[in-house]
Amino acid sequence: MNSTLLLGLMIALLVILIVLVLVLTSEPKAKKEAKKKAEQAAASKPRIPSFDELRTVFKSKNSSTEELIKAYELIVKHHGTIKDKLGIRVNPHFDRYMDLIFTMTRHKSANTKMIIGFEKELISKNPKYEREIADAFNRGLSSRV
């Protein structure tokens, strides 16, 4: 009888141990639901296109005026601030914007209203670069075919 009592006690302890491991390793239901909601919110949030993705819209000769306008609005909204100057020199980061300005001004679907609007918005967000931005737009427009 001693051995059956000992065996019963060991089984009971084993069951308690298994229950404790399961309880401690499983996430509470509230945490699971909160995690699931956070994942769904992140998935439903629109992704912001990168500067380079938007620049490809300008580089594509097949882009329509509407696509160009949408791309330039997204650039101004999400990537419109140019890094500060390095003393009196422009930041090397500005070269990306110079390339974009040249590409935009030379695009066959770009119209005057769009080009002037882009120039004004870039200058308003980057007043320290006013001269450089205006110069880039003038160069781009003068090279337009």
N, C-alpha and C positions, 0 to 999 in steps of 0.2 A: 504494500500500500504506500509505502514511502516513495518508491520509484514512480508510481503513477501520479502522486501528488506533485513530485518534483517535475515530471514531464508536463503536467497541466500548467504549472506555474511558469515554466519556460515558454510554452506556447502562448500563454497570456501576455508575457513580457514581449515576445516577438511580435504579436499583433499590435500591442501598444507602440512599439518602436516603429513599425511600418506606418501606422497612422500618423505618428509625430513627423516622420520624414516627409510624408505626403503633404501634410498641413504646412510644414515649414518651407518646402520647396515650391509649392504652387503659389501663384500670385493671387492676391485677393480679387474678387470679381470687379470691384470698383476701379482698381488699378488697371485691369485689363480693358474695361470700357473706356476709361480716360485715355489710355494709350491708343486704342482703336480710333477714338474721336480725333485725337491729335494727328494721326496718320491720314485720316480722311480730310481734315482741314488743310493739311499740307498738300495733299493731292489735288484738291479743288482750287487752291490758290494758283493763279496764273504764273507761269514761269517767265522771268525777265530775260529776254534774249541778250546775248553778250554783244559787245561793241563790234567784234569781228563778224558775228552773224548778221548784224544790221548793215555792216559795211558791204557785205556780199550782195545785198539788195541793190546798192548803188553801182557795184561793179558789173552786175548783170545787165546786158544791153537790152534784155527783154522785159525789164521791170516797167510797169505802168506808172503814170503820174500818181495814182492813188497809193500804190505800194511805196513809192518814194516818199510821199507825204507822211504816211504811217511810220515808215522807218525813221525819218528825220524827227518826228514828234517823239518817238521812243528814245532816240539818241539824246535829245534835249532833256527829256524827263529823267532818264536813268543814268546817262553817261555824259551829261552836259557840262559838268564841272571839270575844268582842266587843272592839273596839278600846278601849284604855285611856281612862279619863276625862281630861278637860281641866281639871285642877285639881279643883274640887268639882263641876263641871258634867259631865253625861253627854256622851259623844261623839255628834255628829250621826249617826254610823253606827248608834247604838242605835235610832233611829226605825224602821229596817227590822225589827228584832226586835220592837218594840212592835206594829207592824202585824201581824206574823206571829202574835204571841201573841193579839191581839184576834181575828184571823181564826180561829185554831185553837180558842179557847175558845168561840166562837160557832157553830162548825160543828155541824150536826145529827148527824154521825156520830162526833164526838169523845166519848170516854167519860172518866169521872173518873180512872181508872187512868192513861190516856194523858196527860191534862192534868197530873196531879200528877207523873208520871215526867218529863215534859218540863221542868216547872218545877224539879225537883230537879237534873236534869242540867245545865240552863243555869246554875243558881246554883253548882253545884260547879265548873263550868268558868270562871265569872266571879264570884268572891266579892265583888269590889268593887261589883258591880251587884246585890247581893242584895236590897236594899230596892226598887230600881227594878223588878226582875223580879217580885218578889212583888206589888208594887203593880199592875203591868200585868196579871198574872194575876187579881188580885182585881177590877180594873175590868172585864176581859173577862168574867169569870164573873158579875158582878153585872148586866151588860148582856145576858146570854144570855136568849134568848126561849124 
